[in-house]
Structure formats: structure tokens, C-alpha cells
Amino acid sequence: MLTSPLKKVILIFLLALIALYISLPNEIPINLKIANKNINTSFKRGDLNISFGKFSINKKFDLVLGLDLAGGSHLVFETDTSAIDASQKKQALESVKDVIERRVNLFGVSEPNVLVSSFEGKDRVIVELPGVKDTQTAVNLIGQTAQLTFAEVKGEEEAIIVPTDLSGKDLKSAQVVFDRTTGKPAVGLEFNSEGAKKFSSLTSENVGKPLAILLDNEVISAPIVQDVITGGSAQITGNFTLEQAKNLAIQLNAGALPVPISLVEQRTVGAILGEESVRKSVTAGLIGLSMVLIFMILTYKKLGMVADIALLIFGVLTLALYKLIPVVLTLPGIAGFLLSVGMAVDSNILIFERFKEEKEKRDFVNALEVSFGRAWDSIRDANISTLVTAFVLANPLDFPFLHTSGPVRGFAITLALGIAISLFTGIVVSRNLLRVFIKPTVKN
């Protein structure tokens, strides 16, 4: 019968093996010479492809590299919000950001980074396109103004979209509302006087038929017209979640509030710099990790070996998590990971130092358990303070007084993830490994 700590250790190693498989490169070349035979082959790691009827899961286990590592284009657009009311300025900028993100995704860019920056009276949209070398095509695509169009749907067997003269210039605003009958989120539309006349005429001709709403020639909604609508107000209902209704309102406002944008900065980042940066970072990481591993063994003997195993598990779990989320890895992000390596072993040092004191007062097993318990307060406080710092740097709530850039956020995210995983490996992994492999007869 397996003991509880042994069961946990087995589960930990199974988790580590799965993480190791995910962490491996997509292809590993194998060149061996056995006797007089040369073996030249490669190991290819598969991705996750599961299908159950209509349900399918497709996940690629590849690292997503940021602009500084993969190379690509860095574009900065300045928006003209002078014609926008101050109360609608933030919403207009979010609309511009949303339109650009959709266009970039249609352009086929993997993990683009689109940020809104407001500083010293200037509103700018920063677009980073990893791997994109055709900068001019991207600029032309992004720089177009969003076009909102209402269209009739004709044809019974094959639907034909016929655009009308009712467009975004006739829409005053769109906002999230709640349907009075069902209580579900919906999107309320308000047209100007000219748009109200057009919309009334359009709905009278299409009662019982769908009315398509197109944004940049893409159908984003096609509600059925229930009755003639007058007064310039309408409501788009459906099985919307609150987030979906909010996104639809933003998309519609992108057409209703077209904000002119102009390109003010354009840079192409070469991949050679990225390759060199990755190579140096990997080298520095391996040297630093080796020094930590050796230090732990020399200082704490077999206890240090257990800490080293936990640190290696920390490494594969972190890399696997980067691929699963995925985390867009930048050079500052790598720096955040390297810093978290030191934080990962810090908890073990606090525990082992406490253990040296406790084993003089009580038996081995109790000393081990007491050491983890009493070191926890210091471990918790140290990691929480670092997590708070990472939270401020990441600025997930977009506080206007915190002007954080993409690379800074990348550093904060990798540091925060590293700290979270280090808490798991430092407390759960190390504790159960010590319970199983370190016996009371061991002298340190």
C-alpha cells in the first residue's frame, strides 16, 4: 500500500513528465554513431489534436516569441480625437484598438500586441507585429477607417447580402443594454435624424427577414426584424453574454465614431538581434542555474539535491505553462523568468536554515514539519511583496497614471507566473520529496 507522500511524489513526477514533453522543441535532431553505423534521424514532438464529433481541441505546443526575439514590425499611429467629446474619448480609442486587432488577426499575425497610449495630450496606438516583414501592406490594412454598413439579406436557397445606404455615419451610438423581457444582455442602437428615417424605411421593407450588420464587409450580426422601427432607436438581441454584447457595442462604435489615425513611427526589427539575444539569455540562464544547483548541493548536501530536483521541475513546469497559456516571450520576459529561478530556490533556503535549528530541539520528522510551518510566514511575505510589484508593473486594470509598456508587462507576467509556480515547487514538491527520500538517519 503506497503511503500518501509517495502517492504525491508519483503524481508530481507524472506532472513533470507531461510538462517536459510539452517543453521540448518541436523537432530534436538525433545524430549518433554506433560501431560503423551512422544514425541520422529526428524526434518530433506531437501537438494536441483531440476530436469528439463536433467537439475538437487543437493546441500547438510552440513558444510564442515577441517582436524583439522573432523580428517584425513596430508601428505607432497617432489618433485625432479633437472631434470627439471628452466623455466618449476612451470608448473611441478602445474602438480603434478593437478594429486594429481584428484587422491584424485577419492579416494572419500570431499574437500581435496592440496597446493604447495616452501621454502628454497625445493619444497613440502602438502595434507590434512579430514575424511581419511586409510592413507597407500592414500599414495600409490598419490605417483604413472602419466602415459600418446595414444590408438586406435576399434569396431563399442562397443568401445574398445587398448593402444599403444606411451606414456608420448614420449611427449616433451603440451601448450595452438589458432586454426587458428576458433580462439578457443586448446592444442598443441610436441613430441620428437622417439615420432614423433610413432605418424606419429599411425595417418596413424587411419585416420577418434578417437585417445584416457589416463591419469592414464582415457580417458581425444579422438580427430578424420583428416590426417596423421608428424613433431612431433599435435593439440587437440574442444569446449574448455580457462580454459579447460589450464587444459588439465596441465594434459598432468603431464605425459610429471613426477616429482618424496617422502613422508617426515605423520600424522593422531584424530577427538576427533576436537570435543573438536568445542565445546569450540561454547561456546566462544555464550558467546561473548551474551555479544555483552546485551551491545548494555544496551547502545542504542531500537536502540540496532534493531542492535541485524541485528547481528542475520548476523549470519544466514554467516553460510548459508559457506554451499552454501562451505567454508572448520577450527579452524582458526571459529576464523575469531568470529572476524567478532565484526566487524559486529562496524558499528552500529559508526552510533548510530553519531545519538546522529545529533538528537540535526535536526528532527528525517533527523538525522537518515544523520547519516548513515556521518558514511559511517569511516565504509568503516575500512572495506577496514581489507579486504586488509585478501587479503594478503589469497594470492589468490599465490605470492611466501607470504608463507601462509591452516589454515591462512581459517582465511582470513571467515574474508573477514564476513566483506562483515556485510556491508550488518550494512547498508542495520539496516537502513531499523530503518526506520520501530523506530519512531520519541522514546527517547534514
C-alpha positions in Angstrom: 0.0 0.0 0.0 1.5 3.3 -1.1 1.9 6.0 1.6 0.3 9.4 1.0 3.6 11.3 0.4 4.7 8.6 -2.0 1.5 8.9 -4.0 2.0 12.7 -4.2 5.6 12.2 -5.3 4.5 9.8 -8.1 1.8 12.4 -9.2 4.5 15.1 -9.1 6.8 13.2 -11.4 4.0 12.3 -13.8 3.1 16.0 -14.0 6.8 16.8 -14.6 7.0 14.3 -17.4 3.9 15.8 -19.1 5.4 19.2 -18.7 8.8 18.0 -20.0 7.1 16.7 -23.2 5.3 20.0 -23.7 8.5 21.9 -23.1 10.5 20.0 -25.7 11.3 21.7 -29.0 9.1 20.7 -32.0 11.9 18.7 -33.5 15.1 17.4 -32.0 17.8 16.1 -34.4 19.5 12.9 -33.4 23.0 12.2 -34.8 24.6 9.0 -33.4 27.5 6.8 -34.5 27.2 3.3 -33.2 30.1 1.0 -34.4 30.2 1.6 -38.1 26.7 2.8 -38.4 25.6 6.5 -38.5 22.1 7.2 -37.3 20.7 10.5 -38.6 17.1 11.0 -37.6 15.0 13.3 -35.5 12.4 13.2 -32.7 9.2 15.1 -33.5 7.0 16.2 -30.6 3.3 16.0 -31.5 0.7 18.6 -30.7 -2.6 18.2 -29.0 -5.3 17.2 -31.5 -8.4 15.6 -30.0 -11.8 15.3 -31.7 -15.2 14.1 -30.3 -17.7 14.6 -33.1 -18.2 18.3 -33.4 -16.0 19.0 -30.4 -12.3 19.3 -31.0 -9.2 20.5 -29.2 -6.3 21.7 -31.3 -3.3 23.1 -29.4 0.2 23.7 -30.6 3.0 23.5 -28.1 5.2 26.2 -29.5 6.8 29.1 -27.8 5.3 32.4 -29.0 8.2 34.9 -29.4 7.7 38.7 -29.2 8.9 41.3 -31.6 12.4 41.7 -30.1 13.1 37.9 -30.4 11.2 37.0 -33.6 11.7 40.2 -35.5 8.9 42.0 -37.3 7.3 45.4 -37.5 6.7 48.1 -34.9 4.1 50.7 -35.9 2.9 53.8 -33.9 -0.3 55.5 -35.0 -1.5 58.9 -33.6 -5.2 59.4 -33.3 -7.1 62.7 -33.9 -9.7 62.8 -31.1 -10.3 66.6 -31.4 -13.8 66.0 -32.9 -14.7 63.5 -30.1 -16.5 64.5 -26.9 -14.3 64.1 -23.9 -16.8 61.6 -22.4 -16.5 59.4 -25.5 -12.8 59.6 -26.0 -11.8 56.5 -24.1 -14.5 54.4 -25.8 -13.4 55.7 -29.2 -9.8 54.7 -28.5 -11.0 51.2 -27.5 -13.0 51.0 -30.7 -9.9 51.9 -32.7 -7.9 49.3 -30.8 -10.5 46.6 -31.4 -10.7 47.3 -35.1 -6.9 47.2 -35.5 -6.7 43.9 -33.6 -9.3 42.3 -35.8 -7.6 43.5 -38.9 -4.2 42.3 -37.7 -5.7 38.9 -36.9 -7.2 38.8 -40.4 -3.7 39.7 -41.7 -2.5 36.4 -40.2 -0.2 37.6 -37.5 0.3 35.3 -34.5 -0.1 37.0 -31.1 0.0 40.7 -32.2 0.4 43.3 -29.5 -1.8 46.3 -29.7 -1.6 49.0 -27.0 -3.3 52.4 -26.4 -1.0 55.0 -25.0 -2.2 58.4 -23.8 0.6 60.7 -22.7 1.2 64.5 -22.7 -2.1 65.1 -24.6 -1.3 62.7 -27.4 -3.3 59.5 -28.0 -1.4 56.8 -29.8 -2.0 53.2 -30.8 1.2 51.0 -30.7 1.1 47.9 -32.9 3.7 45.2 -32.8 3.6 42.5 -35.5 6.0 39.7 -34.8 7.3 38.0 -37.9 5.7 40.5 -40.3 8.2 41.9 -42.9 5.7 43.3 -45.4 5.2 46.5 -43.3 3.6 48.6 -46.0 0.8 46.1 -46.6 0.2 46.0 -42.8 0.1 49.8 -42.6 -2.4 50.0 -45.5 -4.6 47.4 -43.8 -4.5 49.0 -40.4 -4.8 52.6 -41.5 -8.2 52.3 -43.2 -11.2 53.8 -41.3 -13.8 51.2 -40.1 -16.9 51.1 -42.4 -20.2 50.1 -40.8 -23.0 49.1 -43.2 -26.5 47.8 -42.9 -27.5 45.3 -45.6 -30.6 43.4 -46.7 -30.5 39.6 -47.0 -32.1 38.4 -50.2 -32.6 34.9 -51.7 -34.1 31.9 -50.1 -31.8 29.0 -51.1 -28.6 31.1 -51.2 -28.4 34.2 -49.1 -27.2 37.3 -50.9 -26.0 40.3 -49.0 -27.2 43.6 -50.5 -25.7 46.7 -48.8 -28.0 49.7 -48.3 -27.3 53.4 -47.9 -27.6 53.1 -44.1 -24.1 53.1 -42.6 -22.0 54.1 -39.7 -22.3 57.8 -40.4 -26.0 57.5 -39.6 -25.4 55.8 -36.2 -25.1 58.1 -33.2 -24.0 55.5 -30.6 -24.3 51.9 -29.5 -24.2 50.7 -25.9 -24.9 47.6 -23.8 -28.5 47.3 -22.5 -30.6 44.5 -21.0 -33.6 43.1 -22.7 -36.8 44.0 -20.7 -38.4 40.7 -21.5 -35.6 38.2 -21.0 -33.2 40.2 -18.9 -30.3 39.1 -21.1 -27.6 41.5 -22.4 -28.4 43.2 -25.7 -27.0 46.1 -27.8 -29.0 49.3 -28.1 -28.6 51.4 -31.2 -29.3 55.1 -31.6 -29.4 56.8 -35.0 -29.2 60.4 -35.9 -32.2 62.1 -37.6 -31.2 61.0 -41.1 -30.4 57.5 -40.0 -33.7 57.2 -38.2 -35.6 57.8 -41.4 -33.5 55.4 -43.3 -33.8 52.7 -40.6 -37.6 53.1 -40.4 -37.9 52.6 -44.2 -35.5 49.7 -44.2 -37.3 47.8 -41.4 -40.7 48.4 -43.0 -39.4 46.6 -46.1 -37.9 43.7 -44.2 -40.3 42.7 -41.5 -39.7 39.0 -40.7 -36.4 39.0 -42.5 -32.8 39.3 -41.3 -31.0 42.6 -41.5 -27.3 42.2 -41.7 -24.8 44.4 -39.9 -21.4 44.6 -41.6 -18.2 46.0 -40.2 -15.5 46.2 -42.9 -17.6 44.0 -45.2 -17.7 41.3 -42.5 -21.1 40.2 -41.1 -21.0 40.7 -37.3 -24.7 40.3 -36.6 -27.9 39.5 -38.6 -31.0 40.1 -36.3 -34.5 39.3 -37.5 -36.7 42.4 -38.0 -39.7 41.9 -35.8 -41.6 45.1 -36.6 -41.3 48.5 -38.2 -38.9 50.5 -36.0 -39.4 54.3 -35.8 -37.9 56.9 -33.5 -34.2 56.2 -34.3 -33.7 53.6 -31.6 -33.2 49.8 -32.0 -32.0 46.8 -30.1 -30.0 43.8 -31.2 -31.0 40.8 -29.1 -29.7 37.3 -29.0 -27.9 34.8 -26.8 -25.2 37.3 -25.9 -23.0 37.1 -22.8 -22.2 40.5 -21.2 -18.7 40.3 -22.7 -20.1 39.5 -26.2 -22.6 42.4 -26.0 -19.8 44.8 -24.9 -17.5 43.7 -27.7 -20.3 44.1 -30.3 -21.0 47.6 -29.0 -17.3 48.5 -29.3 -17.3 47.2 -32.9 -20.4 49.2 -33.8 -19.0 52.3 -32.2 -15.8 51.8 -34.3 -18.0 52.7 -37.2 -20.0 55.3 -35.4 -17.0 57.1 -34.0 -14.4 56.9 -36.8 -11.2 58.4 -35.4 -8.6 59.4 -38.0 -5.2 57.9 -37.4 -1.9 58.7 -39.0 1.4 56.7 -39.0 4.0 58.6 -37.0 6.6 55.8 -36.5 7.6 52.7 -38.4 10.4 50.3 -37.5 11.4 46.9 -38.7 13.2 44.7 -36.1 15.6 42.1 -37.5 15.5 38.5 -36.3 19.3 38.4 -36.1 19.2 40.6 -32.9 16.5 38.2 -31.5 18.6 35.1 -32.2 21.6 36.6 -30.6 19.6 37.8 -27.6 18.1 34.3 -27.1 21.5 32.6 -27.4 23.0 34.9 -24.8 20.0 34.6 -22.5 20.0 30.8 -22.7 23.8 30.8 -21.9 23.3 33.2 -19.0 20.4 31.1 -17.7 22.3 27.9 -17.9 25.3 29.4 -16.1 23.1 30.9 -13.4 21.1 27.7 -12.9 24.2 25.5 -12.7 25.7 27.8 -10.1 22.5 27.6 -8.0 22.4 23.8 -8.3 26.0 23.5 -7.3 25.6 25.9 -4.4 22.6 24.0 -3.0 24.5 20.7 -3.1 27.7 22.0 -1.5 25.8 23.9 1.2 23.0 21.4 2.1 24.2 18.1 0.8 21.3 15.7 0.2 18.8 18.3 1.2 20.3 20.5 -1.6 19.9 17.6 -4.1 16.2 17.5 -3.3 15.9 21.3 -3.8 17.7 20.9 -7.1 15.2 18.3 -8.3 12.4 20.7 -7.3 14.1 23.5 -9.2 14.4 21.4 -12.3 10.7 20.6 -12.0 10.0 24.3 -11.6 11.8 24.9 -14.9 9.9 22.4 -17.0 6.5 23.4 -15.4 7.2 27.1 -16.1 8.2 26.5 -19.7 5.2 24.3 -20.3 2.9 26.9 -18.9 4.4 29.5 -21.2 3.4 27.3 -24.1 -0.1 26.4 -22.8 -1.3 30.0 -22.0 0.5 31.1 -24.3 2.9 33.8 -23.0 4.4 36.0 -25.6 8.1 35.7 -24.7 10.2 38.8 -25.0 13.7 39.6 -23.8 12.4 41.3 -20.6 10.2 38.3 -20.2 13.2 36.0 -20.2 14.8 38.3 -17.6 11.6 37.8 -15.4 12.0 34.0 -15.7 15.7 34.1 -14.7 14.8 36.3 -11.7 12.1 33.8 -10.7 14.7 31.0 -10.7 16.4 32.7 -7.8 13.0 33.2 -6.1 12.2 29.5 -6.6 15.2 28.3 -4.5 14.9 31.0 -1.9 12.0 29.2 -0.1 14.1 26.1 0.2 17.0 28.0 1.8 14.6 29.5 4.4 13.2 26.0 5.1 16.6 24.3 5.4 18.1 27.0 7.6 15.1 26.7 9.9 15.5 22.9 9.8 19.1 23.2 11.1 17.8 24.9 14.2 14.7 22.7 14.7 16.5 19.3 14.5 18.6 20.2 17.5 15.4 20.5 19.6 13.2 17.6 18.3 13.2 14.4 16.3 13.8 14.5 12.5 10.2 14.1 11.3 8.8 16.8 13.6 11.7 19.1 12.9 11.0 18.8 9.1 7.3 19.6 9.5 7.9 22.4 11.9 10.5 23.9 9.6 8.0 24.2 6.7 5.3 25.6 9.0 7.5 28.3 10.6 9.3 29.3 7.4 6.0 29.7 5.6 5.4 33.2 7.0 8.6 34.5 5.6 8.1 32.8 2.3 4.6 34.2 2.0 5.5 37.7 2.8 8.5 37.8 0.4 6.5 36.4 -2.5 3.4 38.6 -1.9 5.5 41.7 -1.9 7.1 40.7 -5.2 3.7 39.7 -6.6 2.3 43.2 -5.7 5.3 44.8 -7.6 4.6 42.5 -10.6 0.9 43.5 -10.5 1.8 47.2 -10.6 4.2 46.7 -13.5 1.7 44.6 -15.4 -1.1 47.2 -14.8 -3.9 44.8 -15.8 -6.6 47.4 -14.9 -5.0 50.0 -17.2 -4.6 52.8 -14.7 -3.9 56.0 -16.6 -1.2 57.1 -14.2 0.8 53.9 -14.7 2.5 54.2 -18.1 3.7 50.7 -18.6 4.9 49.3 -22.0 4.6 45.9 -23.5 8.1 44.7 -22.6 7.6 45.8 -18.9 4.3 43.9 -18.8 6.1 40.9 -20.3 8.7 41.0 -17.5 5.9 41.3 -14.9 3.8 38.5 -16.2 6.7 36.0 -16.4 7.9 37.0 -13.0 4.5 36.6 -11.5 4.0 33.2 -13.1 7.4 32.1 -11.9 6.6 33.1 -8.3 3.3 31.3 -8.4 5.0 28.1 -9.6 7.9 28.5 -7.2 5.5 28.5 -4.3 4.1 25.1 -5.5 7.6 23.6 -6.1 9.1 25.1 -3.0 6.3 24.0 -0.6 4.5 21.0 -2.2 7.2 19.4 -4.3 10.1 19.9 -2.0 8.1 18.9 1.1 6.9 15.6 -0.3 10.3 14.8 -1.8 11.9 15.3 1.6 9.3 13.1 3.3 10.0 10.2 0.9 13.7 10.4 0.1 15.4 12.0 3.2 15.4 9.5 6.1 15.9 10.3 9.8 19.4 8.6 9.7 20.7 11.3 7.3 23.2 13.6 8.9 23.6 17.1 7.5 
